[in-house]
Amino acid sequence: MEVKGCRSEVEVFRRLTIETVSRRDSVSVKCSPASQNLQMSTPRSIPLSIRNTHSIPTKREFRASSAPLIPNPFPELCSPTPSPVLTGSLGGRDPPSNSSTHVLRVFGDATHSRSVLVTSGTTAHDVCKMLAQNAHCTDEESWALIEHHSALGLERCLEDHELVVQVQSSWPVESDTKLIFRKNYAKYEFFKKPVLFFPEHMISDSADVTKGMTSSELVQNMVKSGSCPEIQGLLHVREGGKKSWKKLYFVLRRSGLYCSNKGQSKEPWHLQFVGDLEDLNVFTVFNGRKLYGAPGEHVFCIKASKDRFRCQDLKLMCADSEQSRTCWITAFRLFKHGKQLQCNYQLSQSSARLHKPSRPDSKYTDREESMVAMDFSGKSGGRVIQNPHEAQNAEQEEGHNWRKREALRHSLPSSSRGSQLSAVHQVQPWFHRGVSRTEAQRLLEEQGQVDGMFLIRDSQLHAQCFVLSLCYELKTKHYIIIPLEQGDKQYYTMDDGVTLFTDLLQLVEFHQINRGILPVCLKHPCTCIAL
């Protein structure tokens, strides 16, 4: 009762105070019942929001209007924790302000991945450049993004100008499709050696051969101009939803893909239209025998861009050889993209020259054709060896002398130092521990299978031995590396002790300059990185 009395006295005192002030100012104040209830129900501890109609600009607003903010030149030093998402300007271009951002997940291998923040205008070349710089790769050339569909056994190398967000939007919502970041040396190899990619028997007879031009000259001229000759050949084909394969004669032209319904006839009334190249994507199929019952291993498929990724929407084809499959896939790319592929190739070459250290004092280029054999044994200052047999003998002699000098330089009495030298190959990018013969062939095929691509692995049949897997003419050859002891020192050899090497690193460096028993020099290491 005392509490209620105190509360009523306070309320009476407040009302009397308000009436006194209003009478003094000669202003009549009338409160509505709603406002009275609001005043009575609102505690004094909660502040009421006051709307300010005349806002005063703050110091930050004055600073923004008077002088622009200076960007921080070292933003990475201000962030407390490194972000797992890669951001930044892609390819030297600032993203548009009105474009939305997307998080793209890219895999380096089966387990390691990296998230990249991209915009709707980000291309595959931009993503590859960012990932190569983040992984501290020594070279940014020949990297590619691979569209991988595990359940369907499909793979496709994205072109450098393709938009990654647009490609990702065509995938099913719940699928195992992913992007893989890896090397692809064959992406633009057909610009360098077009004759190897377009065999003479696959070029159509209706191709224009004028002024006595051979088929190889025709291919070189057309590929350099961003075009492609007409391709023909027999392929095993399987229609969507069927299990049987049949052999048909196909013709690939700029107007589209056609198949003949009467043998190998190319008459207009015998050719049946299959699809327009602008609406088709070509994929490489792995595990074609197991997944689709293909008659061979060289399987590829075409799929309309607007169709969903289902087995009944795929048109599967099987070639007789790897060279034939490579020819068909390359022709599809050239007919569909044409000049754009040539621009992409020139862009990759220019960026590679920018990142390559320049040698202004050198008078020779890096091409193999510019290298000649010389003899400096005389007093005249050296002479060019014209005889090829003499040049070959000089090359072998120089290789033996180089091996002796390196063996003398690396020969150390300490056993611990010797063990370190023998294990130097384990940190090299071309060494793959515990890889089988089949797995090595798969890795080389995935990265292009161009001439000179190689890797070294442990031998599964012979203890303490290694195997050099080398690509040549779209085939993989394997050479065993045997350890050999002479005295108290251990060497490695591939030619029964004729040429000895102190370690595998010396063996690789030697064969990058000299062929030796190999059909081609070692050029491109087969590497795998973890993002």
C-alpha positions in Angstrom: 0.0 0.0 0.0 2.9 2.4 0.7 4.4 1.7 -2.7 1.1 2.6 -4.5 0.8 5.8 -2.5 4.2 6.9 -3.4 3.7 6.2 -7.1 0.4 8.2 -7.1 2.0 11.2 -5.4 4.8 11.3 -8.0 2.2 11.2 -10.8 0.3 14.1 -9.3 3.5 16.1 -8.9 4.4 15.6 -12.5 1.0 16.7 -13.8 1.1 19.9 -11.6 4.6 20.7 -13.0 3.5 20.3 -16.6 0.4 22.5 -16.0 2.5 25.2 -14.3 5.0 25.3 -17.2 2.3 25.5 -19.8 0.5 28.3 -18.1 3.7 30.3 -17.7 4.5 30.0 -21.5 0.8 30.7 -22.3 0.7 27.6 -24.4 -2.1 25.0 -24.0 -0.7 21.5 -24.1 -3.2 18.7 -24.8 -2.0 15.1 -24.6 -3.9 12.3 -26.3 -4.7 9.2 -24.4 -2.3 7.2 -26.6 0.6 9.5 -25.8 -0.3 9.4 -22.1 -0.2 5.7 -22.2 3.1 5.8 -24.1 4.6 8.1 -21.5 3.4 6.0 -18.6 4.5 2.6 -20.2 8.0 3.7 -21.3 10.6 3.3 -18.7 13.2 6.0 -18.2 16.1 3.7 -18.8 15.3 3.1 -22.5 16.2 6.1 -24.7 13.8 7.2 -27.3 14.9 7.5 -30.9 15.0 11.1 -32.0 14.7 11.9 -35.7 17.1 14.6 -36.7 15.9 16.4 -39.8 19.0 18.7 -40.1 21.9 16.3 -40.3 25.4 17.7 -39.9 28.0 16.1 -42.1 30.7 14.3 -40.2 34.4 14.6 -40.7 34.5 11.4 -42.8 32.0 12.9 -45.2 34.0 16.1 -45.5 37.2 14.1 -46.1 35.6 12.0 -48.8 34.2 15.0 -50.6 37.4 17.1 -50.3 40.2 14.6 -51.1 40.2 10.9 -52.3 41.3 8.2 -50.0 44.8 6.8 -50.6 44.7 3.0 -51.1 46.8 0.9 -48.9 49.8 -0.5 -50.8 50.2 -3.4 -48.5 46.7 -4.8 -47.8 48.0 -8.2 -46.8 49.8 -6.8 -43.8 46.6 -5.4 -42.3 44.5 -8.5 -42.4 44.7 -10.4 -39.1 44.3 -13.9 -40.7 44.9 -15.1 -44.2 41.6 -15.7 -46.1 41.2 -19.1 -47.8 39.4 -17.4 -50.7 41.5 -15.9 -53.4 40.4 -12.4 -54.4 41.8 -9.6 -56.4 42.0 -8.2 -59.9 42.0 -11.0 -62.4 44.3 -10.8 -65.4 45.0 -7.1 -64.8 41.4 -6.1 -65.2 39.2 -4.6 -62.5 35.9 -6.4 -62.1 32.8 -4.3 -62.9 31.2 -2.7 -59.9 27.7 -3.8 -60.8 28.7 -7.5 -61.3 28.0 -10.1 -58.7 30.7 -12.2 -57.2 30.7 -16.0 -57.0 32.8 -18.5 -55.1 34.5 -21.1 -57.4 36.1 -24.2 -56.0 39.0 -25.6 -58.0 40.8 -28.9 -57.3 44.5 -29.5 -57.7 44.2 -33.2 -57.2 41.7 -35.7 -55.7 41.8 -34.2 -52.2 43.2 -30.7 -52.2 41.1 -27.7 -53.4 41.1 -24.0 -53.3 38.2 -21.5 -53.3 38.4 -18.5 -55.7 36.3 -15.4 -55.6 35.3 -14.6 -59.2 32.9 -12.3 -61.1 30.6 -13.0 -64.0 33.2 -11.8 -66.4 36.1 -13.9 -65.2 37.6 -16.2 -67.8 39.4 -19.5 -67.5 42.7 -17.8 -68.3 42.3 -15.4 -65.4 41.6 -18.2 -62.9 44.7 -20.2 -64.1 46.9 -17.1 -63.8 45.7 -16.5 -60.3 46.2 -20.1 -59.1 49.6 -20.4 -60.7 50.8 -17.2 -59.0 49.3 -18.4 -55.6 51.0 -21.8 -55.9 54.3 -20.1 -56.7 54.7 -22.0 -60.0 57.9 -21.4 -61.9 56.0 -21.1 -65.2 52.5 -19.9 -65.9 52.3 -21.5 -69.4 50.2 -24.5 -70.4 48.0 -24.4 -67.3 44.3 -25.2 -67.9 41.0 -25.7 -66.2 39.4 -29.1 -66.8 35.7 -29.7 -66.5 35.5 -33.1 -64.9 32.3 -35.3 -64.6 33.2 -38.3 -62.6 29.9 -40.2 -62.9 29.7 -39.9 -66.6 33.4 -40.2 -67.2 33.7 -37.0 -69.2 36.5 -34.3 -69.3 36.8 -31.1 -71.3 39.5 -28.5 -71.3 38.0 -25.1 -71.0 39.2 -22.5 -73.6 41.0 -19.5 -72.2 38.2 -17.1 -73.2 35.3 -19.1 -71.7 33.5 -17.6 -68.7 33.8 -19.9 -65.7 30.6 -18.8 -64.1 28.6 -19.5 -67.3 30.1 -22.9 -67.5 29.4 -23.7 -63.9 25.7 -22.6 -64.3 25.1 -25.4 -66.8 26.0 -28.1 -64.3 23.3 -30.1 -62.5 22.5 -28.9 -59.0 23.4 -32.1 -57.2 26.3 -33.7 -59.1 30.0 -34.6 -58.7 31.1 -32.2 -61.4 34.2 -30.1 -60.5 37.0 -28.0 -62.0 40.6 -29.4 -62.0 43.7 -27.2 -62.3 46.5 -29.0 -64.1 48.9 -28.8 -67.0 47.8 -29.4 -70.6 50.8 -29.1 -73.0 48.6 -30.1 -76.0 46.2 -27.2 -75.7 48.0 -25.2 -78.4 50.5 -27.8 -79.7 48.7 -28.1 -83.0 49.8 -24.5 -83.9 53.4 -25.6 -83.5 53.2 -29.0 -85.2 49.9 -29.2 -87.2 51.0 -32.1 -89.4 51.2 -34.4 -86.4 47.6 -33.6 -85.4 46.1 -33.9 -88.9 47.3 -37.0 -90.7 47.0 -37.1 -94.4 44.5 -39.9 -94.7 42.0 -38.0 -92.5 41.9 -34.9 -94.7 39.0 -34.9 -97.1 39.6 -35.2 -100.8 37.3 -32.2 -101.3 39.7 -29.9 -99.6 41.0 -27.2 -101.8 44.5 -28.0 -103.0 45.6 -25.4 -105.4 48.9 -24.5 -107.1 50.4 -27.9 -106.4 50.1 -27.5 -102.6 50.6 -30.7 -100.6 48.3 -31.7 -97.8 50.9 -30.9 -95.1 51.4 -27.4 -96.6 47.6 -27.0 -96.7 47.2 -27.9 -93.1 50.0 -25.6 -92.0 48.5 -22.6 -93.9 44.9 -23.2 -92.7 45.9 -23.8 -89.0 48.1 -20.7 -88.9 45.2 -18.7 -90.2 42.8 -20.1 -87.6 41.0 -22.4 -89.9 40.8 -26.2 -90.3 40.6 -28.6 -93.3 37.6 -30.9 -93.8 38.0 -34.1 -91.8 36.7 -37.5 -92.7 36.9 -41.0 -91.3 35.2 -44.1 -89.8 34.0 -44.0 -86.2 32.1 -46.4 -83.9 29.1 -44.5 -82.7 26.5 -45.2 -80.0 23.2 -43.3 -79.9 21.9 -41.9 -76.6 20.0 -44.5 -74.6 21.2 -47.5 -76.7 23.9 -50.1 -75.8 24.9 -51.2 -79.3 27.7 -49.6 -81.3 27.8 -49.3 -85.1 30.5 -48.1 -87.5 29.6 -45.1 -89.6 31.4 -42.7 -91.9 31.6 -39.1 -90.6 32.5 -35.8 -92.3 33.3 -32.7 -90.3 32.9 -29.4 -92.1 32.5 -25.8 -91.1 28.8 -26.1 -91.6 28.5 -29.0 -89.1 29.0 -32.7 -88.5 27.5 -35.2 -91.0 27.3 -39.0 -91.3 26.8 -41.0 -94.4 23.9 -43.4 -94.6 25.5 -45.2 -97.6 29.0 -46.5 -97.0 31.6 -43.8 -97.5 29.6 -41.8 -99.9 29.8 -38.0 -99.5 27.1 -37.1 -101.9 24.7 -34.5 -100.6 21.7 -36.8 -100.6 23.6 -39.4 -98.6 24.9 -37.1 -95.9 22.8 -36.8 -92.8 23.1 -33.7 -90.6 24.2 -34.6 -87.0 24.6 -31.2 -85.3 25.8 -27.6 -85.6 29.2 -27.0 -84.2 28.2 -23.7 -82.5 25.8 -25.6 -80.2 28.1 -28.6 -79.5 30.8 -29.3 -76.9 33.3 -32.1 -77.3 34.4 -34.2 -74.3 37.1 -36.8 -73.8 35.7 -40.0 -72.3 37.8 -42.0 -69.8 36.9 -45.6 -68.7 34.8 -45.9 -71.9 34.9 -49.7 -72.0 33.7 -50.0 -68.4 31.0 -47.3 -68.4 29.6 -47.6 -71.9 30.9 -50.9 -73.4 33.0 -49.1 -76.0 34.9 -51.3 -78.5 38.2 -49.4 -77.8 39.9 -47.0 -75.4 39.9 -43.9 -77.6 36.4 -42.6 -76.9 35.0 -39.1 -77.1 31.5 -37.6 -77.2 29.6 -34.6 -78.3 26.8 -33.0 -76.4 24.6 -30.0 -77.1 25.3 -27.0 -74.8 21.7 -26.7 -73.8 21.1 -30.3 -73.0 21.4 -31.7 -69.5 24.2 -34.1 -68.5 22.5 -37.4 -68.9 23.5 -40.6 -70.7 20.7 -40.3 -73.2 21.8 -36.9 -74.2 25.4 -38.0 -75.1 26.5 -39.0 -78.6 29.4 -41.3 -77.9 32.1 -42.0 -80.6 35.1 -44.3 -80.6 38.2 -43.8 -82.8 40.7 -46.5 -83.8 43.7 -44.7 -82.4 44.8 -41.9 -80.1 46.0 -39.9 -83.1 42.5 -40.2 -84.8 40.7 -39.1 -81.6 43.1 -36.1 -81.2 42.5 -35.1 -84.8 38.7 -35.1 -84.3 38.8 -33.2 -81.1 41.2 -30.6 -82.5 39.1 -30.1 -85.6 36.0 -29.6 -83.4 37.8 -26.9 -81.5 39.1 -25.1 -84.6 35.8 -25.2 -86.4 33.9 -23.9 -83.4 36.3 -21.2 -82.1 38.5 -20.5 -85.1 40.3 -17.1 -84.8 39.6 -17.0 -81.1 41.9 -19.9 -80.5 44.7 -18.2 -82.4 44.2 -15.1 -80.3 44.4 -17.2 -77.1 47.6 -18.8 -78.3 49.2 -15.5 -79.1 48.2 -14.2 -75.7 49.7 -17.2 -73.9 52.9 -16.8 -75.9 53.2 -13.1 -75.1 52.6 -13.7 -71.4 55.2 -16.4 -71.4 57.8 -14.1 -73.0 57.0 -11.4 -70.4 57.7 -13.8 -67.5 60.8 -15.3 -69.1 64.0 -13.5 -68.1 65.5 -11.7 -71.1 69.1 -12.2 -72.3 70.0 -9.2 -74.4 73.6 -10.3 -74.9 72.5 -13.6 -76.5 72.6 -13.7 -80.3 70.7 -17.0 -80.6 67.0 -17.9 -80.0 65.8 -20.8 -77.9 64.7 -22.8 -80.9 66.4 -26.1 -81.4 66.9 -25.3 -85.1 69.3 -22.5 -84.2 71.7 -24.8 -82.3 74.7 -26.1 -84.3 77.6 -28.4 -83.4 81.0 -26.7 -83.1 84.6 -27.9 -82.6 86.8 -25.8 -80.3 89.8 -28.2 -80.2 91.8 -26.2 -82.7 93.5 -22.8 -82.4 91.3 -21.0 -84.9 88.6 -20.2 -82.4 86.1 -22.9 -83.3 84.5 -24.2 -86.5 81.0 -25.4 -87.3 80.7 -29.1 -87.9 78.9 -29.7 -91.2 79.1 -33.5 -91.3 76.2 -35.0 -89.3 78.1 -38.2 -88.3 81.0 -36.0 -87.0 78.5 -33.9 -85.1 76.9 -37.0 -83.5 80.3 -38.3 -82.4 81.2 -34.9 -80.9 77.8 -34.8 -79.1 78.5 -38.3 -77.5 82.1 -37.3 -76.6 80.9 -34.1 -75.0 78.3 -36.1 -73.1 80.9 -38.5 -71.7 83.2 -35.6 -70.7 80.3 -33.8 -69.1 79.5 -36.9 -67.1 83.0 -37.3 -65.9 83.3 -33.7 -64.8 79.9 -33.9 -62.9 80.8 -37.2 -61.3 84.1 -35.7 -60.1 82.4 -32.7 -58.7 79.7 -34.6 -56.9 82.0 -37.3 -55.5 82.3 -36.7 -51.7 83.8 -38.9 -49.1 81.0 -38.4 -46.6 78.4 -41.2 -46.7 75.6 -38.9 -45.4 76.4 -36.4 -48.1 76.1 -39.2 -50.7 72.8 -40.3 -49.4 71.5 -36.7 -49.7 72.7 -36.5 -53.3 71.1 -39.8 -54.2 67.7 -38.6 -52.7 67.7 -35.2 -54.4 65.2 -36.5 -57.0 62.4 -36.8 -54.4 61.8 -33.1 -54.3 61.8 -32.7 -58.1 58.4 -32.0 -59.9 59.0 -34.8 -62.4 59.3 -37.5 -59.7 56.2 -39.5 -58.7 56.6 -41.9 -55.9 54.5 -45.1 -55.8 52.9 -44.6 -59.2 52.2 -47.7 -61.3 52.7 -48.1 -65.0 49.0 -47.6 -65.8 48.7 -44.6 -63.5 51.8 -43.0 -65.2 50.2 -43.5 -68.6 47.0 -41.9 -67.4 48.9 -38.8 -66.0 50.8 -38.3 -69.2 47.6 -38.6 -71.3 45.8 -36.1 -69.0 48.5 -33.5 -69.5 48.6 -33.7 -73.3 50.9 -36.5 -74.2 53.1 -34.3 -76.4 56.6 -35.2 -77.5 59.2 -34.9 -74.7 56.8 -35.0 -71.7 58.2 -37.3 -69.1 58.1 -38.4 -65.5 60.3 -40.7 -63.3 58.7 -43.3 -61.0 59.7 -46.2 -58.8 59.9 -49.6 -60.5 57.4 -52.1 -59.2 59.1 -55.1 -60.7 62.8 -54.4 -59.8 63.9 -53.2 -56.4 65.9 -50.0 -56.1 65.3 -49.3 -59.8 63.4 -46.4 -61.4 61.5 -46.1 -64.7 61.5 -43.1 -67.1 58.1 -42.7 -68.8 58.4 -40.6 -72.0 55.8 -39.5 -74.5 56.7 -39.7 -78.2 54.3 -39.6 -81.2 51.2 -39.8 -78.9 52.6 -43.0 -77.3 54.2 -43.7 -73.9 57.6 -45.4 -73.8 59.2 -46.7 -70.6 62.9 -47.0 -69.9 64.3 -48.7 -66.8 67.0 -46.9 -64.8 69.4 -49.3 -63.1 71.7 -48.5 -60.2 75.3 -49.6 -60.8 78.2 -49.7 -58.3 81.7 -49.0 -59.4 84.2 -49.2 -56.6 82.6 -47.6 -53.5 80.4 -45.3 -55.5 76.9 -45.7 -56.9 75.7 -44.5 -60.3 72.6 -44.7 -62.4 72.4 -45.8 -66.1 69.9 -46.5 -68.8 72.3 -47.9 -71.4 74.0 -50.8 -69.6 76.7 -48.7 -68.0 77.8 -46.8 -71.1 76.7 -43.5 -69.6 76.8 -43.2 -65.8 75.1 -40.5 -63.7 75.6 -39.8 -60.0 71.9 -39.2 -59.4 68.6 -38.9 -61.2 68.8 -35.1 -61.4 72.0 -35.3 -63.4 70.4 -37.9 -65.6 67.4 -35.6 -66.4 69.6 -32.6 -67.0 71.8 -34.5 -69.4 68.9 -35.8 -71.5 67.3 -32.4 -71.6 70.3 -31.5 -73.8 71.2 -34.8 -75.4 68.9 -37.5 -76.6 71.2 -40.4 -75.8 69.2 -43.6 -76.3 65.9 -41.7 -76.2 63.9 -40.8 -79.3 63.5 -37.2 -78.2 65.0 -34.9 -75.6 63.2 -34.4 -72.3 61.2 -31.2 -72.4 58.0 -31.0 -70.4 57.9 -32.5 -66.8 54.6 -34.1 -65.8 53.8 -32.3 -62.6 51.0 -32.3 -60.0 50.5 -29.5 -57.5 48.5 -29.3 -54.3 46.5 -26.1 -54.1 
